[in-house]
């Protein structure tokens, strides 16, 4: 996993975790770091989201996890997604 220094922390990744693969989109534009995590058939559990916080965050980062309602998602991206900001 990785992106160039020129691209920043941006990209789409397939990250193995336990017995499944997490689908991840990460970006760091406009002063925000944003990570979207999904699975094809269910919402990622708390343990998977904590793993993603460790992968994409620093030890002292304060991170917020969101589970959006389908009607609040501006871009249709599936119902099994969680967001870390």
Backbone torsions as a table, in degrees:
resi	resn	phi	psi	omega
1	UNK	NA	142.1	175.3
2	UNK	162.4	163.6	173.7
3	UNK	-139.3	163.5	-178.1
4	UNK	-73.5	160.0	177.0
5	UNK	-60.9	-33.6	178.5
6	UNK	-65.4	-38.7	-179.3
7	UNK	-80.3	-18.6	-176.6
8	UNK	75.4	-162.0	179.6
9	UNK	-88.0	68.0	-176.9
10	UNK	-130.0	141.2	175.3
11	UNK	153.4	174.8	175.9
12	UNK	-114.0	134.3	-173.2
13	UNK	-136.0	149.4	170.4
14	UNK	-112.1	111.7	-172.7
15	UNK	-115.3	116.3	177.8
16	UNK	-65.1	136.2	177.2
17	UNK	-149.8	121.4	-176.8
18	UNK	51.1	-122.0	-175.9
19	UNK	-99.3	12.0	-177.7
20	UNK	-140.0	173.8	179.7
21	UNK	-117.0	124.0	178.2
22	UNK	-83.3	137.6	174.6
23	UNK	-95.8	123.9	-171.6
24	UNK	-131.2	135.9	170.2
25	UNK	-121.8	126.2	-177.8
26	UNK	-125.7	144.9	175.5
27	UNK	-151.7	158.7	-179.9
28	UNK	-137.3	31.5	-177.5
29	UNK	-81.9	156.5	173.5
30	UNK	57.7	33.0	175.6
31	UNK	83.0	2.2	179.5
32	UNK	-116.4	144.9	168.7
33	UNK	-105.7	131.2	-172.8
34	UNK	-135.8	131.3	177.7
35	UNK	-132.2	123.5	174.2
36	UNK	-106.4	130.9	-176.5
37	UNK	-125.0	132.8	179.8
38	UNK	-146.3	164.0	172.5
39	UNK	-128.7	157.3	-177.0
40	UNK	-70.9	-24.4	-171.3
41	UNK	-128.7	1.3	177.5
42	UNK	-165.0	165.7	176.6
43	UNK	-74.8	139.0	176.2
44	UNK	-58.8	143.5	-179.7
45	UNK	-84.0	174.6	-176.7
46	UNK	-59.7	-41.5	-179.0
47	UNK	-60.5	-42.7	178.2
48	UNK	-65.7	-39.5	-179.8
49	UNK	-69.3	-35.4	175.5
50	UNK	-65.0	-38.3	176.2
51	UNK	-60.6	-44.1	179.7
52	UNK	-64.8	-36.3	176.9
53	UNK	-62.4	-39.0	177.7
54	UNK	-68.2	-38.4	-178.4
55	UNK	-69.0	-44.8	-172.3
56	UNK	-101.1	-13.1	-177.2
57	UNK	-107.0	166.1	172.7
58	UNK	-95.2	162.1	-175.6
59	UNK	-57.3	-32.1	-176.9
60	UNK	-99.3	2.7	178.7
61	UNK	-68.0	139.3	168.6
62	UNK	-96.7	122.7	-176.8
63	UNK	-122.8	145.2	-179.8
64	UNK	-116.3	134.3	178.6
65	UNK	-106.8	133.7	179.7
66	UNK	-120.5	140.3	167.8
67	UNK	-117.2	108.9	-173.7
68	UNK	-84.4	144.0	173.1
69	UNK	-74.4	150.2	-178.5
70	UNK	-55.3	-34.6	-177.7
71	UNK	-75.2	-14.9	-178.9
72	UNK	-93.3	-5.1	-178.9
73	UNK	-84.5	119.6	-177.2
74	UNK	-74.3	-33.4	178.9
75	UNK	-113.0	120.0	-179.8
76	UNK	-58.5	116.7	-176.9
77	UNK	-133.6	13.7	178.6
78	UNK	101.2	161.5	-175.7
79	UNK	-94.6	-6.8	-175.2
80	UNK	-105.6	50.4	-174.6
81	UNK	-123.8	142.2	171.6
82	UNK	-125.6	150.5	-175.0
83	UNK	-117.6	139.5	171.0
84	UNK	-118.7	127.9	176.8
85	UNK	-124.8	NA	NA
